[in-house]
Amino acid sequence: MAKSSTKVRLILYHKGKILLLRQLKAKGGNYTLVGGTVEFNETPKLALVRESFEEAGILLRPSDLRLVHVLHKTAKGKHRLVLYFKAFYWEGELKAKETHKFKEAEWFDLENLPKKLSHSVRLVLEGYRSGRMYTELV
């Protein structure tokens, strides 16, 4: 039986740019979106509220989040569902707070995304921007 998990990610725009976190070199050095694993005792929106504050100092309310894309990913005997939410309002002082995982938090122009953007994030952003709600990665 494949091991399964549910993850959440944040699509956050500000002045035409998208927020990305840069992983430490030891973690791959790629850019990725804010987010993490949905714990057993929480809903996906509450997980994203928690992860956004823990990783980047972003304060969100569940009512300000809208589901905009779903990724189904299978690899190495693992089955992962990733829910992408767009935030319409946020507060906080943006910075990479989990310094054992991330080097920095940065805003990027959508037409000039970093080369070291993770493959799955690149696929999801392309799908989302073209109006597709769902992406499979097997």
C-alpha positions, 0 to 999 in steps of 0.5 A: 500500500502506498503511503499518502499525505496531504500538503498545502501551499500558498500562492501569494501575490504582491504588486504583481510578484509572487512569494517564494522561499529559497531552501538552504543548499543542504535542502536542495537550494531550490525555490518553493512556495510557502506551505507544509503538511496537513496534520491529523487534527487540522483542516487544510486551511488551518494548516496553511495558516500555521505553516505560513506563520511558521515559515514566513511570518505571514498572518492569514485568516482561513476566510481569506484563502481560496482553493485555486489548484490541486496537484496529485503526485506519485513517486517512490511508493508515495501518494501526495495530494497538494492543495494550493490556496491563494490568499486575498489578504495577509499581514505580518513581517515577511522573512524566512523564519525556519532558518534550518530549512530556508535561506530567504523569502523573496518576491519574483516577477511572474515572467522572470521566475528563478531557474532553481524553481522546483519542478512541481511548483513550476508545473503548478504555476503554469497550470494555475496561470493557464486556468487549469485547476488540476495537475498530475505528476507521476 
